[in-house]
């Protein structure tokens, strides 16, 4: 791998191409969907044939798909994502209002997941004879065997219905914990394997021989060296995070991109669907690019080639 | 590969793992039995409503009670098991066809075909699978077949990349080079020399994908864009029951429990297959 500024430039270009291609493919895919928003509106209220035709013309839906695409692309290039057909609000505004909810849930879940995952893996290396090794395996099996969808439903069933503790719907703590445990499970096991290997390395023995404390060894020697493994897992973690957030939002009735996406897909609200997909694609590509950068920053071997 | 220290370290885990495989077989066997014999056993119609019996607890006639419309939960669960397993297995098969088979044919057909087809897989991979399946499903319309296809497409890239990895490993093998020297056509090298070695890798991967396909199906049906309302898959049952969870908790708890049990079974099975397929670690699995 030849990596330098030219390398990052090429990677950036490739990432950009993926986002553009997704935008194009989705645009046409969505328009293959039988029935447009006008059909949905007509089914909900009484619209005469002339009103339907007028509405289609107003929304530009009577034009060919190619013409619609050119119009959309030109507007998108100016940063204008169009109007939501159903809610008659700017799409950018709808996304803007939905993003904080999703980000807050994702950030909470990520914080819980990283703390738990890294903490368990580190604890299992420091005290290999205690319960932590078992916990690492348990949380790993948990995340493989129990989809967040199931855990979320079970949580609703147990906490709000059987125990009657709290109004579960509409609050973000429980879903964040559910997603967080899932992330921790995916992270803890590979991280633990890696930490075990590093802990056996001569430089760790040397540090121990110098009389350094356990905390110093863990924070100065073990964890920084395990960072590349954690970062390499970021794609997997992100996929779990996005899928989990989407599902949990709908399940727990939280405002956010997942709820917006579902409503838009069910209502054939093309501009909103496109925008949501674009936002997710951008997020994924951004994280991939950041992963690339972090790996190079943390691993000097990748910098000079 | 760290062989000796890992074996010493995880010696105790082996027995847990084989017990896991036994648990998996019991759960899966139970699910298949329920799917095949369940509806006949109860002799009830999964769609028959009986408002008088709404939210009734389990009884001699209704083994798991009745849901908010008085439908028999056991029969619905059995029919749901049949539908859910069918969709998941068919979707995985579709993913193998779209991913591994198409991917390998593209690889065998030359550089340009490979770039194009794998570019397509990369696009699919850059989208959250649930969002992609949602969009595809709305485009294809509701129903069992579109559902199968949408989930199949969303998971195809996983199989494509497994297939390519095996192809790259195998194509540097001596016997493949020998076949090339003998001017065997690429497709025959693929089918006669590479495909047999691919089988194990695909099966292992399938054990990972099937439970995900089950979950995806359930989530999609829960969102109301999977199967039509008259089709009681687990996701559909959950969607119906979640609004009436306080009065008929079993109608929600049963499909959730079934979904959890089946994903657990596949996870245990996949773990076992992964260890079994790696000769260096095979000793540990026993």
Interface residues (C-beta under 8 A of the other chain):
Chain A: X18 X21 X22 X25 X26 X29 X30 X32 X33 X34 X137 X141 X144 X145 X146 X147 X149 X150 X153 X154 X156 X157 X161 X162 X197 X200 X239 X242 X243 X246 X247 X250 X251 X261 X262 X265 X266 X268 X273 X276 X277 X280 X281 X284 X285
Chain B: X2 X5 X13 X119 X122 X123 X126 X127 X128 X129 X130 X131 X134 X135 X136 X138 X139 X141 X211 X212 X215 X218 X219 X222 X223 X224 X225 X238 X242 X245 X246 X249 X252 X253 X256 X259 X260 X263 X264 X267 X268 X270 X271
